[in-house]
Amino acid sequence: MHEEVYETVIGLEVHAQLLTKSKLFSTDETEFGAEPNTHISTVNLGYPGTLPVLNEEAVRLAVKMGLACNSEIETLNYFARKNYFYPDLPKGYQISQHTAPICKGGYIKIVQSANEKEIRLNRIHLEEDAGKSIHDKNDNFTSLDFNRAGIPLIEIVTEPCISNADEAVAFLTNLRRILRYLDICDGNMEEGSLRCDANVSIRKKGDSVLGTKVEIKNLNSIRNVKRAIEFEVNRMQELAENNEAVVQQTRSFDAMNGTTFSLRSKEEANDYRYFPDPDLPPFEITAEFLSSIKQSIPALPEQLIKKYIESFNLSRYDAEVITDDKETAAYFEKLILLTTSYKAAANWLLGPVKSYLNEKGLPITDFPVNPAQMASLIALVEDGSLHFSTASSKIFPELASGKATDPLQIAISMNLIQTGDETQILEWVKQAMEKMPDKVLEYKKGKKGLLGLFVGEVKKISNGKADPLLTNQLLIKKLEK
């Protein structure tokens, strides 16, 4: 009933930690997992007299993301101070961008049930991260780790144009995929290198004015983004039905019980008292700098998906699974240079290869069978020399073990090459029929489904060497005499 009366309006703010070796304004390291307070310096701790120096690589990565998201790149940039007090913010302010974000506008496409939608972006801007407050180390104190303070972030801010939790999930999934393809961010939400805040509101259908929004902070998994939005939308609808006001506030999500709870009243932009940072001069993005970044952008998932569907006749599902992981797509790209059996290549990758990697707990970068070996194995199946089940159960494990490297030689040594010799296959067909005379009679009486039983028996007698197509043809011919 609620869905018929109200519509949901969602905007997302996503913070992505940039894959730079040093922090945004200092040479401190950015490696995750170091001992607390070891990747720090006087700059990031806000000591008097210290001056920040901008990390050029962070600027490059921010621009790269903007270009991939069809944004307009701001050529003349400056940083601002965003003032607020928090224990893990050593300087008492955060260096960010305010009125001049490095990337303006743009969009990211999502596809749901073959329906495309462009999720519009408001901006992408650069800023430094805060430190981390740890509340469970000591019963009486909050512990502070400043290793994260100063790590470069981009904040990707959407327009309020997301209509439900599923669209938010699709957007985040595609956004994370793009970040990984571009080597901008590892997208690890559990480690905090990708964090999402969701601004949620509802309004009656047909209204043009946005309702009062609530911001849900620091959602640390895509699943929790969905759960938090769905709970909050339901909470707002219940309030509206009871004629109670929605209070503008910042809330958090309790993953244990699936509920949101209030943290504080929501700050407005003027609460932060933004002003240009006097220690950082404006910086300009030149045409040459922009051109070099454009040339470094690889084919992105949507481009690859389109190519796989239109040129290779793959299903959208197969194309999306292959491109979900950058390294898997890279392996597939190498493989399809060595074979034109594109569907077979996809089937091998999403079948035996994926099962092997899952069983061993390996990424595809550690897969021991190279694309040339896979292409040779696929060729043996496609030209009829091997049955797929034989290739996947006998040859593939040998290749993966590293005991042998040539699929054809393995097949020959194991006496697995299929034969198309009609005389030999007829002999195997005869043996199969002689073993099951009662089934022969049943087939002749109309039980045509028994054909598979005979095919299986021929396969067993021949140790998988009988060509399956010819076996079918000869069985039908003999059984229907």
C-alpha positions as CSV (number, residue, x, y, z in Angstrom):
1,M,0.0,0.0,0.0
2,H,2.8,2.4,0.9
3,E,4.4,2.0,-2.5
4,E,1.2,3.2,-4.2
5,V,1.1,6.4,-2.1
6,Y,4.8,7.4,-1.6
7,E,7.9,7.5,-3.8
8,T,11.4,7.2,-2.5
9,V,14.2,9.7,-3.4
10,I,17.8,8.7,-2.7
11,G,21.1,10.4,-3.2
12,L,24.4,8.7,-2.4
13,E,27.7,10.1,-1.3
14,V,30.5,7.6,-1.8
15,H,34.1,8.1,-0.5
16,A,36.8,6.1,-2.3
17,Q,40.3,6.0,-1.0
18,L,42.8,6.6,-3.9
19,L,45.5,4.0,-4.6
20,T,48.4,6.4,-4.1
21,K,51.6,5.4,-2.2
22,S,51.6,8.6,-0.1
23,K,48.9,10.8,1.4
24,L,47.2,13.8,-0.2
25,F,49.4,16.5,1.3
26,S,52.4,14.7,2.8
27,T,54.8,11.8,2.1
28,D,53.3,9.6,4.8
29,E,52.6,6.0,3.6
30,T,49.0,4.9,2.9
31,E,49.4,1.1,3.3
32,F,46.4,-0.5,5.2
33,G,46.9,-2.6,8.3
34,A,50.0,-1.0,9.8
35,E,50.5,-0.6,13.5
36,P,48.4,2.3,14.8
37,N,50.0,5.7,14.5
38,T,53.1,4.6,12.5
39,H,52.1,6.3,9.2
40,I,52.0,9.8,10.6
41,S,53.9,13.0,10.5
42,T,53.8,16.6,11.8
43,V,51.9,17.6,8.6
44,N,48.9,15.3,9.2
45,L,48.9,15.8,12.9
46,G,48.5,19.6,12.3
47,Y,51.6,20.8,14.0
48,P,52.0,24.6,13.8
49,G,54.3,25.8,11.0
50,T,53.9,22.7,8.8
51,L,52.6,23.2,5.3
52,P,50.7,20.8,3.0
53,V,52.0,19.9,-0.5
54,L,49.6,18.5,-3.1
55,N,50.0,14.9,-4.4
56,E,49.8,15.1,-8.2
57,E,48.9,11.4,-8.5
58,A,45.8,11.9,-6.5
59,V,44.7,14.7,-8.9
60,R,45.4,12.4,-11.8
61,L,43.2,9.6,-10.4
62,A,40.4,12.1,-9.6
63,V,40.4,13.4,-13.1
64,K,40.5,9.8,-14.5
65,M,37.4,8.9,-12.6
66,G,35.6,12.1,-13.8
67,L,36.4,11.3,-17.4
68,A,35.1,7.7,-17.0
69,C,31.9,9.1,-15.5
70,N,31.4,11.6,-18.3
71,S,32.0,14.6,-16.0
72,E,33.2,18.1,-16.9
73,I,36.7,18.6,-15.6
74,E,37.3,21.9,-13.8
75,T,40.6,23.2,-15.1
76,L,41.2,25.8,-12.3
77,N,41.0,24.3,-8.8
78,Y,41.5,25.2,-5.2
79,F,41.0,23.6,-1.8
80,A,38.9,24.8,1.1
81,R,38.9,24.2,4.8
82,K,35.9,22.4,6.1
83,N,35.8,23.2,9.8
84,Y,34.4,20.9,12.5
85,F,35.7,19.4,15.7
86,Y,36.1,15.7,16.0
87,P,38.8,13.9,18.1
88,D,40.2,12.0,15.0
89,L,40.5,15.3,13.0
90,P,43.9,16.6,14.3
91,K,43.9,20.0,12.6
92,G,40.3,20.8,13.6
93,Y,39.4,21.1,9.9
94,Q,39.4,18.9,6.9
95,I,41.0,20.0,3.6
96,S,38.3,19.4,0.9
97,Q,36.8,21.1,-2.1
98,H,33.6,23.2,-1.9
99,T,32.4,25.5,-4.6
100,A,35.0,24.3,-7.2
101,P,34.9,20.4,-7.3
102,I,37.5,19.0,-9.7
103,C,34.7,17.1,-11.6
104,K,31.2,18.5,-12.3
105,G,28.1,16.5,-13.4
106,G,28.4,13.3,-15.3
107,Y,26.6,10.0,-14.9
108,I,27.0,6.3,-14.4
109,K,24.7,3.8,-16.2
110,I,22.9,1.0,-14.5
111,V,21.0,-1.9,-16.1
112,Q,18.1,-3.7,-14.4
113,S,16.1,-6.3,-16.2
114,A,17.3,-4.9,-19.6
115,N,16.2,-1.4,-18.6
116,E,19.0,1.3,-18.6
117,K,19.1,4.3,-16.4
118,E,21.6,7.0,-16.0
119,I,22.3,7.9,-12.4
120,R,23.3,11.6,-12.6
121,L,26.3,12.8,-10.6
122,N,26.4,16.2,-9.0
123,R,30.2,16.2,-8.5
124,I,33.4,14.4,-7.7
125,H,35.8,16.2,-5.5
126,L,39.1,15.6,-3.7
127,E,39.6,15.7,0.0
128,E,41.7,14.1,2.8
129,D,40.4,11.4,5.1
130,A,40.1,11.8,8.9
131,G,41.7,9.4,11.4
132,K,39.9,6.6,13.1
133,S,38.3,6.6,16.6
134,I,38.3,3.1,18.2
135,H,35.8,2.6,21.0
136,D,36.3,-1.0,22.0
137,K,40.0,-1.1,22.9
138,N,39.5,0.4,26.4
139,D,36.5,0.6,28.6
140,N,37.2,4.1,29.8
141,F,38.8,5.8,26.8
142,T,38.4,6.2,23.0
143,S,41.6,5.2,21.2
144,L,42.8,7.3,18.2
145,D,44.6,6.0,15.2
146,F,45.8,8.7,12.8
147,N,47.3,6.4,10.1
148,R,44.2,7.1,8.0
149,A,44.4,10.9,8.5
150,G,45.4,12.6,5.3
151,I,44.8,9.6,3.0
152,P,43.4,11.0,-0.4
153,L,39.8,10.4,-1.1
154,I,37.4,11.3,-3.9
155,E,33.8,11.8,-2.9
156,I,31.3,10.9,-5.6
157,V,28.0,12.6,-5.0
158,T,24.9,11.7,-7.0
159,E,21.9,13.8,-7.6
160,P,18.7,12.7,-5.7
161,C,17.6,10.6,-8.6
162,I,17.8,7.0,-7.2
163,S,14.3,5.5,-6.8
164,N,14.8,2.5,-4.6
165,A,17.4,0.3,-2.8
166,D,17.9,-2.0,-5.8
167,E,18.9,1.0,-8.0
168,A,21.3,2.1,-5.2
169,V,22.8,-1.4,-5.2
170,A,23.2,-1.4,-9.0
171,F,24.9,2.0,-8.9
172,L,27.3,1.0,-6.2
173,T,28.2,-2.3,-7.9
174,N,28.9,-0.5,-11.2
175,L,30.8,2.3,-9.5
176,R,33.0,-0.1,-7.6
177,R,33.7,-2.0,-10.8
178,I,34.8,1.2,-12.6
179,L,37.0,2.2,-9.7
180,R,38.8,-1.2,-9.9
181,Y,39.1,-1.2,-13.7
182,L,40.8,2.2,-13.5
183,D,43.1,1.2,-10.6
184,I,41.8,4.1,-8.6
185,C,40.5,2.3,-5.5
186,D,40.5,-1.3,-4.5
187,G,36.8,-1.0,-3.5
188,N,37.2,-3.0,-0.3
189,M,34.3,-1.8,1.8
190,E,35.2,-4.0,4.8
191,E,38.6,-2.3,5.1
192,G,36.9,1.1,4.7
193,S,38.5,2.0,1.4
194,L,35.0,2.5,0.0
195,R,32.3,4.0,2.2
196,C,28.8,5.0,1.4
197,D,26.4,7.5,3.0
198,A,22.8,7.4,1.8
199,N,20.5,10.5,1.8
200,V,16.9,9.1,2.0
201,S,13.6,10.9,1.7
202,I,10.0,10.1,0.7
203,R,7.2,12.2,-0.8
204,K,3.7,11.6,-2.0
205,K,3.6,10.5,-5.6
206,G,3.1,13.5,-7.9
207,D,4.8,15.9,-5.5
208,S,7.7,17.9,-7.0
209,V,9.1,19.1,-3.6
210,L,11.6,16.8,-1.9
211,G,10.7,15.5,1.5
212,T,12.8,15.9,4.6
213,K,16.0,13.8,4.2
214,V,17.9,11.6,6.6
215,E,21.5,10.8,6.0
216,I,22.6,7.2,6.9
217,K,26.4,7.3,7.6
218,N,29.3,5.0,6.8
219,L,27.6,1.9,5.3
220,N,30.3,-0.7,4.9
221,S,28.9,-3.2,2.5
222,I,26.6,-3.1,-0.5
223,R,24.2,-5.5,1.3
224,N,24.0,-3.1,4.2
225,V,23.3,-0.2,1.9
226,K,20.2,-2.1,0.6
227,R,19.1,-3.1,4.1
228,A,19.6,0.4,5.6
229,I,17.7,2.1,2.8
230,E,14.8,-0.3,2.9
231,F,14.5,0.0,6.7
232,E,14.7,3.8,6.6
233,V,12.1,4.1,3.8
234,N,9.7,1.9,5.8
235,R,10.3,3.9,8.9
236,M,9.5,7.2,7.1
237,Q,6.4,5.8,5.5
238,E,5.1,4.6,9.0
239,L,5.8,8.1,10.3
240,A,3.9,9.7,7.5
241,E,1.0,7.4,7.9
242,N,0.8,8.4,11.5
243,N,1.0,12.1,10.7
244,E,4.4,12.4,12.4
245,A,7.2,14.6,11.1
246,V,10.4,13.2,9.7
247,V,13.3,14.9,11.5
248,Q,16.3,15.9,9.5
249,Q,19.2,14.1,11.1
250,T,22.2,11.9,10.7
251,R,21.6,8.2,11.5
252,S,23.7,5.1,11.6
253,F,22.9,1.5,10.7
254,D,23.0,-1.4,13.1
255,A,23.9,-4.5,11.0
256,M,23.1,-6.9,13.8
257,N,19.4,-6.1,13.9
258,G,18.9,-4.3,10.6
259,T,17.7,-1.0,12.0
260,T,18.9,2.6,11.8
261,F,19.3,4.9,14.9
262,S,19.9,8.6,15.4
263,L,23.4,10.0,15.9
264,R,22.9,13.8,15.7
265,S,20.9,16.5,14.0
266,K,22.1,17.1,10.4
267,E,24.7,19.8,9.8
268,E,24.1,22.3,7.1
269,A,26.9,23.5,4.7
270,N,27.2,26.8,6.5
271,D,27.9,25.0,9.8
272,Y,31.3,24.0,8.3
273,R,32.4,27.6,7.7
274,Y,34.1,26.8,4.4
275,F,36.9,29.1,3.2
276,P,39.8,28.7,0.7
277,D,42.8,27.1,2.3
278,P,45.5,29.8,2.5
279,D,48.3,27.2,2.7
280,L,47.5,25.6,-0.7
281,P,47.7,27.6,-3.9
282,P,45.2,27.1,-6.7
283,F,46.2,24.5,-9.3
284,E,45.5,24.3,-13.0
285,I,44.8,21.2,-15.1
286,T,46.5,21.7,-18.4
287,A,45.3,20.3,-21.8
288,E,48.4,18.1,-21.9
289,F,47.7,16.6,-18.5
290,L,44.1,16.0,-19.4
291,S,45.1,14.4,-22.7
292,S,47.6,12.0,-21.1
293,I,44.9,10.8,-18.6
294,K,42.4,10.2,-21.4
295,Q,44.8,8.0,-23.2
296,S,45.4,5.9,-20.1
297,I,41.7,4.9,-19.7
298,P,41.1,1.2,-20.6
299,A,37.9,-0.3,-22.0
300,L,35.4,-0.1,-19.1
301,P,32.9,-2.8,-18.1
302,E,29.9,-1.4,-20.1
303,Q,32.0,-1.2,-23.3
304,L,33.2,-4.8,-22.8
305,I,29.7,-6.0,-22.0
306,K,28.4,-4.4,-25.2
307,K,31.2,-6.0,-27.3
308,Y,30.6,-9.4,-25.8
309,I,26.9,-9.3,-26.5
310,E,26.9,-7.7,-29.9
311,S,30.1,-9.2,-31.4
312,F,30.4,-12.5,-29.6
313,N,26.7,-13.3,-29.1
314,L,27.1,-13.9,-25.3
315,S,24.1,-13.4,-23.0
316,R,24.1,-10.3,-20.9
317,Y,24.4,-12.4,-17.8
318,D,27.6,-14.1,-19.0
319,A,29.1,-10.8,-20.1
320,E,28.4,-9.2,-16.7
321,V,29.9,-12.1,-14.8
322,I,33.0,-12.0,-16.9
323,T,33.5,-8.3,-16.6
324,D,32.6,-8.2,-12.9
325,D,36.2,-8.8,-12.1
326,K,38.9,-6.8,-14.0
327,E,41.4,-9.7,-13.9
328,T,38.8,-12.2,-15.2
329,A,38.0,-9.9,-18.1
330,A,41.7,-9.4,-18.9
331,Y,42.1,-13.2,-19.0
332,F,39.1,-13.5,-21.3
333,E,40.4,-10.8,-23.6
334,K,43.7,-12.7,-24.1
335,L,41.7,-15.9,-24.6
336,I,39.5,-14.6,-27.4
337,L,42.5,-13.5,-29.3
338,L,43.5,-17.2,-29.6
339,T,40.0,-18.7,-30.4
340,T,36.9,-17.7,-32.3
341,S,34.8,-20.1,-30.2
342,Y,33.7,-17.2,-28.0
343,K,30.7,-18.9,-26.4
344,A,32.8,-22.0,-25.6
345,A,35.5,-19.8,-24.1
346,A,32.9,-18.1,-21.9
347,N,31.5,-21.5,-20.8
348,W,34.9,-22.8,-19.9
349,L,35.7,-19.6,-17.9
350,L,32.4,-19.6,-16.0
351,G,32.3,-23.3,-15.6
352,P,35.4,-25.5,-15.0
353,V,37.8,-22.5,-14.5
354,K,35.6,-20.7,-12.0
355,S,35.0,-24.0,-10.1
356,Y,38.7,-24.7,-9.9
357,L,39.5,-21.2,-8.6
358,N,36.7,-21.3,-6.0
359,E,37.8,-24.8,-4.8
360,K,41.5,-23.7,-4.5
361,G,40.6,-20.2,-3.2
362,L,42.7,-18.6,-5.9
363,P,42.3,-15.4,-7.9
364,I,42.5,-15.8,-11.6
365,T,45.9,-14.0,-11.6
366,D,47.2,-17.3,-10.0
367,F,45.4,-19.6,-12.4
368,P,48.1,-22.0,-13.7
369,V,46.6,-22.6,-17.1
370,N,47.5,-19.9,-19.5
371,P,45.2,-18.6,-22.3
372,A,47.1,-20.4,-25.1
373,Q,46.6,-23.8,-23.3
374,M,42.9,-23.0,-22.7
375,A,42.5,-22.1,-26.4
376,S,44.2,-25.4,-27.4
377,L,41.9,-27.4,-25.1
378,I,38.8,-25.5,-26.5
379,A,39.9,-26.3,-30.0
380,L,40.1,-30.1,-29.3
381,V,36.5,-30.0,-28.1
382,E,35.2,-27.8,-30.8
383,D,36.7,-29.9,-33.6
384,G,35.3,-33.1,-32.2
385,S,38.6,-34.6,-31.0
386,L,37.4,-34.6,-27.4
387,H,34.0,-34.6,-25.6
388,F,33.6,-31.7,-23.2
389,S,33.1,-33.9,-20.2
390,T,36.3,-35.8,-21.0
391,A,38.2,-32.6,-21.6
392,S,37.0,-31.0,-18.3
393,S,37.4,-34.1,-16.2
394,K,40.6,-35.6,-17.5
395,I,42.7,-33.0,-19.5
396,F,41.9,-29.9,-17.5
397,P,43.0,-31.3,-14.2
398,E,46.3,-32.4,-15.8
399,L,46.9,-28.9,-17.1
400,A,46.0,-27.2,-13.8
401,S,48.3,-29.5,-11.9
402,G,51.2,-28.4,-14.0
403,K,52.2,-32.0,-14.8
404,A,51.8,-31.4,-18.5
405,T,51.4,-28.4,-20.7
406,D,50.0,-29.5,-24.1
407,P,46.3,-30.6,-24.1
408,L,46.7,-32.7,-27.3
409,Q,49.7,-34.6,-26.0
410,I,47.8,-35.3,-22.7
411,A,44.8,-36.6,-24.7
412,I,47.1,-38.8,-26.9
413,S,49.0,-40.2,-23.9
414,M,45.7,-41.0,-22.1
415,N,44.2,-42.5,-25.3
416,L,41.3,-40.1,-25.2
417,I,41.1,-38.7,-28.7
418,Q,37.6,-39.3,-30.1
419,T,37.2,-41.4,-33.3
420,G,34.9,-40.7,-36.2
421,D,35.6,-44.2,-37.6
422,E,32.1,-45.4,-38.5
423,T,33.0,-49.1,-38.5
424,Q,34.5,-48.9,-35.1
425,I,31.6,-46.9,-33.7
426,L,29.1,-49.4,-35.2
427,E,30.9,-52.1,-33.3
428,W,30.5,-50.3,-30.1
429,V,26.8,-49.6,-30.9
430,K,26.3,-53.3,-31.5
431,Q,27.9,-54.2,-28.1
432,A,25.7,-51.6,-26.3
433,M,22.5,-53.0,-27.9
434,E,23.5,-56.6,-27.1
435,K,24.0,-55.7,-23.4
436,M,20.4,-54.3,-23.2
437,P,18.1,-56.3,-25.4
438,D,15.1,-55.5,-23.2
439,K,15.7,-51.8,-23.6
440,V,16.1,-52.3,-27.4
441,L,12.5,-53.7,-27.5
442,E,11.2,-50.9,-25.3
443,Y,12.8,-48.3,-27.7
444,K,11.2,-50.1,-30.7
445,K,7.8,-49.9,-28.9
446,G,8.1,-46.1,-28.7
447,K,10.3,-45.3,-25.7
448,K,12.5,-42.9,-27.7
449,G,13.8,-41.3,-24.5
450,L,16.0,-44.4,-24.0
451,L,18.4,-43.1,-26.7
452,G,20.4,-41.3,-24.1
453,L,20.9,-44.6,-22.2
454,F,22.4,-46.2,-25.3
455,V,24.6,-43.2,-26.0
456,G,25.9,-43.4,-22.4
457,E,26.7,-47.1,-22.8
458,V,28.6,-46.5,-26.0
459,K,30.5,-43.8,-24.3
460,K,31.4,-46.2,-21.5
461,I,32.4,-49.0,-23.8
462,S,34.5,-46.7,-25.9
463,N,36.1,-44.9,-22.9
464,G,34.7,-41.7,-24.3
465,K,36.4,-42.1,-27.7
466,A,33.2,-42.4,-29.8
467,D,32.2,-39.2,-31.6
468,P,28.9,-38.3,-29.9
469,L,27.2,-36.9,-33.0
470,L,28.0,-39.9,-35.1
471,T,27.1,-42.2,-32.2
472,N,23.6,-40.7,-32.1
473,Q,23.1,-41.0,-35.8
474,L,24.2,-44.7,-35.9
475,L,22.2,-45.7,-32.9
476,I,19.0,-44.2,-34.3
477,K,19.7,-46.0,-37.6
478,K,20.2,-49.4,-35.9
479,L,17.5,-49.0,-33.3
480,E,14.8,-48.1,-35.8
481,K,15.5,-51.0,-38.2
